């Protein structure tokens, strides 16, 4: 049984559950979908003089391991930008490298390439540019102008709302009728406003676009855009 922290919703006739951890569980495939891990982002910035704690890869992989334990998923689809740059794998410290090796051995792991890691070597698992599964195309960047059903990442969407004079930002998914953009999963990933014109344009054509935010066992939906009547 998938736990309380993963809230259910239907997308393209199939059941998904979005977790507070920003992972998406696909019930029919018993699979976990995560986007934009950006492993070794801290070590990349350290090489360029901005010293950050070098534990982002550990934190990200520990959260994936926890999501796998919670859901029992046997497959993992990483939707691109899993590594921050082409040399990221070589920079991984032994503990994180060992975690990644264990995870890719224990599951059917698929790496989908992104714009940050298209030249990166992927340890373990299978490396593809995109993949079609049960009528859904899994890719890194939403393909504007297409009518096909897809799940992607890339934009790191966050919903920003003002409550009592305070602005609160939460990672979110963004969905149209047939396409879904996942929040960034990585420990050191920023975010783009979910209603940014770039995100809305990437999901066209559409009749409606919503932000989806997990809230315990339920999901909160926020209207981002509607087609003119």
Buried (B, 14 or more C-beta within 10 A) or exposed (E): EBBEBBBBBEBBEBEBBBBBBBBBBBBEBEBBBBBBBBBBBBBBBBEEEEEEEBBBBBBBBBBBBBBBEBBEBEBBBBBBBBBBBEBBBEBBEEEBBEBBEEBBEEBBBBBBBBEBBEEBEBBBBEBBEBBEBEEBBBBBBBBEEEEEBBBBBBBBBBBBEEEEEEEEEBBBBBBBBBBBBBBBBBBBBEBBBBBBEEBBEBBBEBEEBBBBBBEEEEBBEBEBBEEEE
